[in-house]
C-alpha cells in the first residue's frame, strides 16, 4: 500500500507555500554544514559535524543519488562530489527534482540566495512573492515622519508592485506572542516609531509597532481579499524565545479577527496547539514545514500529529528551505514519503479508503494552497 501511495504522490506537483531562495555561488564546507543547524547562528565547533544529525543523515540517504552517488554516501564523498559539480549545478539538480509547481518566496531575508525568478527558472516552476512586514516597517520608519500613515500605504504599494500573494510576520523573533494585542492609539504608534528611530535602532522589536503592522496587514487583507498573513511559529534559531511562540498566545488577536486568513508556519513543537486553532477559527491554516527536514527519519510522526485535529482543508505543504538546495528537494521528498507512510497505515487498518488518502494528500500538497493564495 505504501509503495502505491509513494508512487502516486511522486507524480503530483506540490505548492511550497513558504520558502526562500537557494545558493547559486560556491562556498566552503563550513558554510554548508552550518546551514544544517537551524538553532544556532554560530559556527559549529571543530569536533562537530553538520552531517551528524537527522537532517545530515537524510541528505546522505535521499540527496546523494541526485548527485550520482549511492544512498548513504560518506560525508566526505558527498562534499567532494558536491564541490566538483559546483553550487549552481547542484541547485539546478535539486530544484528541478523537487516536483514543485509553485514557490511562494519570502523576500524579506534574501542573504546570499537567488531571486524568486531564478528559483522558478531552475526548477521549471512558477514563483510568487510574500512580503515580510517587519522589513517594510523598518523602511517606513526611516523614510517618514508619520509612520501611522506611511506604513499601511507602503505595504499596499509594495503588494501591488510585487504582485505579492501573501504577507508574513516574524513577530515570533521580535517580540514573541505574549504581548498586548489590543488596538494601539494612533498617537502611541507615532510615538513608538519616533522613539525607535531616535534610538538608532536597526531591528524592529517594539511591541506597539509589531502589533500595528499586523493589524495593518489584516486590514489590507479584509479590504482587498486574499493575501493570507503568515506567522512564524515555534522552531527557529536561538534569537527567538521559543516558549513565547506558542500560537495559543495569539488567541486575543484571532478572536478579534476571527475570519482573517492566517497561516501558522512550521509550528513544531506546537503542532497540536496549531491544529486546535485551525479547528477553532475558520481562517487559520498550518503547516509543519522546516521541522520535517530537521526531523528526518522521525518526520512521519510529526506529519501524523498534524493530521490529528486540524481539518484537512486547513493543512499546507512548505519546506522553508533556505540556502542549500538540498533543503528544497528534501522537504518535498520527506513530506511525500512521510505522508504516504502515515496515510497507508490508516488505509491498512481499514480506517481510510485509498481514494480518500489520495484526495487528502492532494489537498495538503497543493489544492488548499491554490485556493487560499488564489493562485
C-alpha positions, -999 to +999 in steps of 0.1 A: +000+000+000+027+025+009+046+019-024+014+027-043+009+060-024+045+070-027+044+064-065+012+084-069+024+113-047+057+114-066+038+124-097+018+151-081+034+186-081+035+204-048+029+241-039+056+252-015+037+279+003+067+292+023+102+290+010+134+311+005+160+312-023+188+287-029+225+293-030+240+297-065+275+308-056+301+284-044+311+283-007+332+263+016+322+232+037+317+252+069+291+273+052+272+242+041+274+223+074+265+254+094+233+256+073+223+222+085+218+236+120+186+257+124+190+265+161+225+280+163+238+310+144+273+304+155+299+283+135+299+247+146+328+237+169+356+218+153+346+184+168+311+186+155+297+179+120+265+192+104+261+158+089+257+141+123+220+148+129+187+137+114+190+163+086+225+153+077+216+116+076+185+124+054+207+143+030+231+114+026+202+090+022+179+109-002+200+136-019+231+116-026+215+098-056+207+131-073+244+138-073+251+104-088+262+088-055+250+058-037+225+063-009+242+069+025+274+080+008+300+091+034+300+128+043+334+134+027+324+117-005+292+137-006+310+170-001+337+162-027+310+154-053+290+185-044+322+206-048+331+191-082+296+199-096+295+235-082+267+252-064+248+263-095+246+228-109+237+213-075+209+238-073+196+230-108+195+193-100+178+195-067+153+223-076+142+205-108+139+172-089+117+186-061+085+183-081+072+218-071+049+237-094+048+270-074+072+286-050+058+312-026+090+331-016+095+352+015+116+380+001+124+396+035+155+376+042+174+372+009+210+369+021+232+351-004+204+333-021+188+335-055+159+357-065+124+342-068+125+342-106+158+323-106+143+297-083+115+293-108+137+292-138+160+265-123+130+243-114+107+249-143+081+262-118+063+294-110+074+320-084+052+342-062+062+367-036+053+370+001+061+404+017+077+405+052+060+431+074+090+440+096+113+446+067+088+472+053+082+487+087+119+494+092+119+511+058+088+532+066+101+544+099+134+555+083+116+573+054+087+591+070+078+613+100+042+599+101+046+562+104+009+555+112+001+567+077+033+557+059+034+520+068-001+510+055+005+530+023+039+514+018+025+479+024-003+483-001+020+498-027+046+470-023+019+443-025+007+459-058+042+464-073+054+430-064+021+413-073+025+395-039+001+367-029+007+369+008+023+386+038+045+374+066+054+385+102+084+374+122+068+387+155+079+354+170+115+366+167+109+403+175+085+402+205+070+368+209+033+364+210+027+373+247+021+410+241-009+433+244-029+426+213-054+455+219-056+481+192-029+509+199-039+545+196-026+564+166-006+587+188+012+558+206+021+544+172+037+577+161+055+580+194+068+544+193+081+550+157+098+582+167+113+566+198+127+536+177+140+559+150+157+583+175+174+553+193+192+544+160+175+510+160+180+487+131+159+457+141+123+464+149+114+450+183+088+475+196+056+456+205+033+486+197+048+487+162+047+450+157+010+449+167+003+479+144+020+462+115+000+430+119-033+449+122-024+470+091-019+437+072-052+423+084-070+455+074-055+453+040-064+417+036-100+425+045-102+454+021-086+436-009-093+399-003-068+371-004-033+380+009-030+355+038-008+366+067+018+340+077+031+338+112+064+321+120+055+298+149+078+276+171+110+261+158+137+285+147+171+298+156+180+309+192+172+346+185+136+338+195+123+328+229+107+295+219+083+294+249+068+328+238+059+315+203+031+291+214+003+300+189-023+298+217-008+332+228-024+346+196-059+339+208-068+375+217-059+385+181-076+356+165-108+362+184-109+398+172-101+388+136-120+355+136-124+354+098-089+365+088-068+342+067-038+333+089-012+307+082+008+292+111+042+282+097+063+253+109+046+250+144+069+224+159+067+217+189+033+234+190+017+215+161-012+202+183-020+237+195-019+249+159-042+221+149-067+232+176-066+268+163-072+256+128-103+238+140-115+267+162-111+295+136-123+294+100-093+313+086-065+296+104-042+272+084-010+255+094+020+235+080+047+215+097+074+225+072+110+232+082+108+207+111+102+179+086+137+184+072+153+186+106+134+155+120+145+134+090+137+098+097+114+108+125+093+132+104+064+108+098+055+112+135+052+150+131+031+146+099+008+122+118+003+147+147-006+174+122-034+152+110-050+147+144-075+175+149-068+201+121-094+200+093-077+185+062-087+216+042-066+237+066-032+219+061-005+231+038+029+220+025+061+240+029+098+234+031+110+268+044+142+259+026+170+285+026+205+282+012+215+246+003+191+234-025+191+200-008+166+215+016+142+224-012+143+188-025+144+171+009+113+189+022+093+177-007+107+141-006+102+137+032+067+152+031+057+128+003+073+097+018+061+106+054+026+113+042+024+081+023+036+062+053+011+078+077-019+075+053-011+039+042-013+030+079-048+044+080-058+025+049-043-008+060-062-006+093-094+000+074-099+035+088-095+052+054-100+043+018-072+046-007-094+072-026-097+094+005-060+091+013-050+103-022-076+130-020-064+144+013-027+142+002-037+163-029-054+188-007-024+193+016+002+191-012-013+218-035-051+223-036-055+241-002-027+265-011-040+271-046-074+281-031-060+301-001-035+322-021-057+325-052-031+311-075 
